[in-house]
Amino acid sequence: MNKELDLIKIENWKLGFQYPLLIAGPCSVETPEQLDLTVGELVKQGITIIRGGVWKPRTRPNSFEGVGSIALPWIREVKEKYGVKFIIEVASPYHVEEALASGMDCIWIGARSTANPFTVQDIADSLKGIDIPVLIKNPINPDLALWIGAIERMAKAGITRIGAIHRGFSNFNDTKYRNTPTWQIPIELKSLFPDLPLICDPSHICGNRHLIQHIAQKALDLNFDGLIVESHIHPDKAWSDAAQQLTPEDLGKLYKKLKTRKVALEDPQLLSQLEEIREQIDEADREILEMLSRRMSLVEKIGEYKKLNNVAILQMERWNTVFKTRPEWAKALNLNEGFAKELFKLIHNESLKKQTDIMES
């Protein structure tokens, strides 16, 4: 992975940094009155970086696609009136040109755009030689390579203030969240690019304002650098994404409830205790791997037996038994049943692969 990205840390972005970085505003800029009232109330809650959709990429035609460029003078007015910074989404070189001409402080690239390397490259080309922060949302589907590719294209265009927005991933099986968090993907991204600011968008993950508190806190617990949350002066009357927007007052209450965590321990005694527990975890991990090695040795024996006796690799009755009993065993051990299911899916797939290799040898 490219380790040579020249990224400026978020505290040096000149956006009025505070930890965590808090960005809020309406899903869509609808009218001058709606924008002014919303921003005015957000400022009372201590929010100084405002988000707002001007151009809205929609899945189907005839949906509200934003009011377009006519909103840009309204944004300039609230920026001057309230002394706030403003961030909008761009999806084309034309949008970039309009945003820059209107004095936007930051831009973001949406999930649909991130999924299309041609679109990202067009935007990157239009930003060459421009010094503006760019936030990049994850692609709609859980594809880390696409997310990294978009970041690298911006970096190659000379953008040094780059951040990533985690807004969840499409999953038709998830009935709780609009977009499944799948936290391991942004965590892996952060591990590859430690200086890359990571911001969570709980509004788009949840799709429901009542779930936002939990996801926002989870992000901070995972050491995200900030949050971007949708807020509207009259959420239920919003022209888009009404269910996931909060009033500025409710947003302020939510922020006051959030707890930030220490990134590192400074007390030598506490650090020593933590290291002792970590050593125990390391030992437990070694034991887990030793048991997995033993299991795979048994799988190889089964593979040889099946090959010798011309028995099919996949035995559905056996698999159904494993898939039923292991979560039950996990529950008895106070482990998460869903975790056990996913774990044994991985183990089973590896077992099938080993047996297939034996059959083909």
C-alpha positions in Angstrom: 0.0 0.0 0.0 1.2 3.5 -0.8 2.9 4.9 2.4 4.1 8.1 0.8 0.9 10.1 0.9 1.7 13.6 2.1 -1.2 14.2 4.4 -1.6 17.2 6.8 -3.0 16.3 10.2 -6.5 17.5 10.8 -5.6 19.9 13.6 -3.7 21.9 10.9 -6.6 22.2 8.5 -7.5 25.7 9.5 -11.2 24.8 9.9 -11.3 25.7 13.6 -10.2 22.3 14.9 -11.6 20.9 18.1 -11.7 17.2 19.2 -13.8 15.6 18.2 -14.4 17.6 14.9 -18.1 18.3 14.8 -19.8 19.1 11.4 -23.5 19.5 11.2 -26.2 20.9 8.9 -29.2 20.0 6.7 -29.2 17.1 4.3 -30.2 19.6 1.6 -30.1 23.4 1.4 -33.8 24.1 0.6 -34.5 27.8 1.0 -32.7 30.8 2.3 -35.0 30.9 5.4 -34.5 27.2 6.2 -30.7 27.5 5.9 -30.5 30.7 8.0 -32.6 29.4 10.8 -30.8 26.1 10.9 -27.3 27.6 10.9 -28.3 30.2 13.5 -29.5 27.5 15.9 -26.5 25.3 15.2 -24.1 28.1 16.1 -25.9 28.4 19.4 -25.0 24.8 20.0 -21.4 25.5 19.3 -21.2 24.2 15.8 -18.9 26.2 13.5 -18.6 23.9 10.5 -21.8 23.5 8.5 -22.6 20.9 6.0 -25.4 21.2 3.4 -26.4 19.4 0.2 -26.6 21.6 -2.9 -26.5 18.9 -5.6 -28.1 15.6 -4.5 -27.3 12.4 -6.4 -30.5 10.3 -6.2 -31.0 6.7 -7.1 -34.1 7.3 -9.2 -35.2 10.3 -11.4 -37.9 12.7 -10.3 -36.6 12.6 -6.7 -35.5 15.8 -5.1 -31.9 16.4 -6.5 -31.1 19.6 -4.6 -31.8 23.2 -5.6 -28.4 23.5 -7.3 -26.3 26.6 -7.7 -28.9 29.0 -6.6 -28.1 27.9 -3.0 -24.5 29.1 -3.2 -25.3 32.8 -2.6 -27.5 31.7 0.4 -24.5 29.8 1.8 -22.2 32.8 1.3 -24.7 35.0 3.2 -24.8 32.6 6.3 -21.0 32.2 6.2 -20.7 36.0 6.5 -23.5 36.4 9.0 -22.5 33.7 11.4 -18.8 33.4 10.7 -19.0 29.6 10.0 -17.1 27.3 7.7 -19.1 25.4 5.0 -18.8 22.1 3.3 -20.7 20.8 0.3 -20.7 17.7 -1.8 -19.3 17.7 -5.4 -19.8 15.1 -8.0 -18.3 16.7 -11.2 -15.7 19.3 -12.3 -18.6 21.8 -12.8 -19.6 21.4 -9.1 -15.9 21.9 -8.1 -15.7 25.1 -10.1 -19.0 26.4 -8.6 -17.9 25.5 -5.1 -14.5 27.2 -5.4 -16.0 30.3 -7.0 -18.4 30.5 -4.1 -15.7 30.3 -1.4 -16.6 26.9 0.1 -14.1 25.9 2.8 -14.2 22.2 2.3 -15.8 19.7 -0.1 -16.8 16.1 0.1 -17.1 13.3 -2.4 -20.2 11.2 -1.9 -20.5 7.4 -1.8 -21.8 7.0 -5.3 -18.9 9.1 -6.7 -16.3 7.2 -4.7 -17.6 4.0 -6.3 -16.7 5.3 -9.8 -13.0 5.9 -10.5 -13.7 7.9 -13.6 -15.8 10.4 -11.6 -13.1 10.6 -8.9 -10.4 11.2 -11.4 -12.4 13.9 -13.1 -12.8 15.6 -9.7 -9.1 15.1 -8.9 -8.1 16.7 -12.2 -10.3 19.7 -11.6 -8.6 20.2 -8.1 -5.0 20.2 -9.3 -3.2 23.2 -7.8 -6.1 23.9 -5.4 -5.6 24.0 -1.6 -8.9 22.9 -0.1 -9.7 20.1 2.3 -11.4 17.1 0.7 -13.4 14.5 2.6 -14.1 11.2 0.8 -17.1 9.0 1.8 -16.7 5.2 1.6 -18.2 3.6 -1.6 -21.7 2.2 -1.2 -20.6 -1.4 -1.2 -17.9 -2.6 1.2 -14.9 -2.2 -1.1 -11.8 -0.9 0.7 -9.8 -0.8 -2.5 -12.2 1.7 -4.1 -12.0 3.9 -1.0 -8.2 3.8 -1.0 -8.2 4.5 -4.7 -10.2 7.7 -4.3 -7.9 8.9 -1.6 -4.8 8.1 -3.7 -6.2 10.0 -6.7 -6.8 13.1 -4.6 -3.3 12.8 -3.1 -1.8 12.5 -6.6 -3.7 15.7 -7.6 -1.7 17.5 -4.8 -4.4 17.6 -2.2 -2.8 17.3 1.3 -5.8 17.9 3.5 -7.7 14.6 2.9 -10.1 12.9 5.3 -12.3 9.9 5.1 -16.0 9.7 6.0 -17.5 6.4 7.1 -21.2 6.4 6.2 -21.8 2.7 6.3 -22.3 0.1 3.5 -25.3 -1.1 1.6 -26.6 -4.4 3.0 -30.0 -5.7 2.0 -30.1 -8.1 5.0 -29.7 -5.3 7.6 -33.1 -4.3 9.0 -31.8 -2.1 11.8 -29.5 0.3 10.0 -29.9 2.1 6.7 -26.3 1.3 5.9 -24.4 -1.3 7.9 -21.4 0.1 9.9 -19.0 -2.8 9.2 -16.4 -1.0 11.4 -13.5 -3.2 10.4 -13.2 -1.6 7.0 -12.6 2.0 8.3 -10.4 0.6 11.0 -8.3 -1.2 8.4 -8.2 2.1 6.3 -6.9 3.9 9.4 -4.2 1.3 10.0 -2.9 1.8 6.5 -3.0 5.6 6.7 -2.5 6.6 10.4 -2.5 10.3 9.6 -5.7 10.1 7.6 -8.5 11.8 9.6 -11.5 9.5 10.0 -15.0 11.0 10.4 -18.2 9.1 11.1 -21.5 9.9 9.5 -24.0 8.3 11.9 -27.0 9.9 10.1 -26.5 7.8 6.9 -25.5 4.7 8.8 -28.7 4.8 11.0 -31.3 6.3 8.7 -33.2 6.9 12.0 -32.5 9.8 14.3 -33.2 7.7 17.4 -30.1 5.4 16.7 -27.6 8.2 16.1 -26.4 8.6 19.7 -25.3 5.0 19.9 -23.4 5.0 16.6 -21.8 8.4 17.3 -20.5 7.1 20.6 -19.3 3.9 19.1 -17.2 6.0 16.6 -15.6 8.0 19.3 -14.9 4.8 21.3 -13.0 3.6 18.2 -11.0 6.8 18.1 -12.6 8.5 15.1 -11.5 12.1 14.7 -15.0 13.6 14.3 -18.6 13.3 13.3 -20.8 14.8 10.5 -24.4 14.8 11.5 -27.5 16.0 9.6 -29.6 18.7 11.3 -32.6 20.6 10.2 -34.7 23.3 11.8 -37.8 21.3 11.1 -36.7 17.7 10.4 -40.1 16.2 9.7 -40.6 18.8 7.0 -37.2 18.2 5.3 -37.2 17.7 1.5 -34.9 14.8 1.8 -33.9 12.2 4.5 -36.3 13.6 7.1 -36.2 10.5 9.4 -32.5 10.8 10.1 -32.2 14.5 10.8 -32.1 16.1 14.2 -33.2 19.6 15.3 -30.2 21.7 16.3 -31.4 21.6 19.9 -31.5 17.8 20.0 -28.1 17.7 18.3 -26.7 19.9 21.0 -28.1 17.5 23.7 -26.6 14.5 21.8 -23.2 16.1 21.7 -23.3 16.9 25.4 -23.9 13.2 26.1 -20.9 12.0 24.1 -17.8 10.8 25.9 -14.4 11.1 24.5 -11.7 8.5 25.4 -8.0 8.7 26.1 -5.9 7.6 23.1 -3.0 6.5 25.3 -2.4 5.9 29.0 0.2 8.1 30.8 0.0 6.6 34.3 2.9 4.0 34.5 0.9 1.7 36.8 -2.2 1.7 34.6 0.0 1.2 31.5 1.7 -1.8 33.2 -1.7 -3.4 34.0 -2.8 -2.9 30.4 0.4 -4.5 29.1 -0.1 -7.5 31.4 -3.7 -8.0 30.1 -2.4 -7.7 26.5 0.2 -10.4 27.2 -2.6 -12.6 28.4 -4.5 -11.9 25.2 -1.4 -12.7 23.1 -1.2 -16.1 24.9 -4.9 -16.8 24.4 -4.5 -16.0 20.7 -1.6 -18.4 20.4 -3.7 -21.1 22.0 -6.6 -20.3 19.6 -4.2 -20.7 16.6 -2.8 -24.0 18.0 -6.4 -25.3 18.3 -7.2 -24.2 14.8 -4.1 -26.0 13.6 -5.2 -29.1 15.3 -8.7 -28.8 13.8 -7.3 -28.4 10.3 -5.1 -31.5 10.8 -8.3 -33.4 11.6 -9.9 -31.9 8.5 -7.0 -33.2 6.4 -7.7 -36.7 7.8 -11.3 -36.4 6.8 -10.3 -35.2 3.4 -8.0 -38.3 2.9 -10.8 -40.6 4.1 -13.4 -39.0 1.7 -10.9 -39.3 -1.2 -10.1 -42.9 -0.4 -13.8 -43.8 -0.2 -15.1 -41.6 -3.0 -17.3 -39.5 -0.6 -18.5 -36.0 -1.5 -16.7 -33.1 0.2 -19.8 -31.2 1.3 -22.0 -33.0 3.7 -25.0 -30.8 4.3 -26.4 -32.7 7.3 -23.0 -32.4 9.0 -22.7 -28.7 8.2 -26.3 -28.0 9.4 -25.3 -29.7 12.7 -22.2 -27.6 13.1 -24.0 -24.4 12.2 -26.7 -25.1 14.7 -24.6 -26.4 17.7 -21.7 -24.0 17.7 -23.8 -20.8 18.4 -25.5 -22.8 21.1 -22.1 -23.7 22.6 -21.0 -20.0 22.3 -24.1 -18.8 24.1 -23.4 -21.2 27.0 -20.0 -19.7 27.2 -21.4 -16.1 27.2 -20.2 -15.5 23.7 -22.1 -13.7 21.0 -24.1 -16.3 18.9 -23.8 -14.2 15.7 -20.0 -14.0 16.2 -19.8 -17.8 16.5 -21.8 -18.2 13.3 -19.5 -16.0 11.3 -16.4 -17.6 12.8 -17.5 -21.1 11.9 -18.5 -20.0 8.4 -14.9 -19.0 7.9 -13.6 -22.2 9.5 -15.9 -24.3 7.3 -14.9 -22.5 4.1 -11.2 -23.1 4.9 -12.0 -26.8 5.7 -13.8 -27.2 2.3 -10.8 -25.6 0.6 -8.4 -28.0 2.3 -10.5 -31.0 1.4 -10.8 -29.8 -2.2 -7.0 -29.5 -2.4 -6.7 -33.1 -1.2 -9.3 -34.4 -3.7 -7.4 -32.7 -6.5 -3.9 -33.9 -5.4 
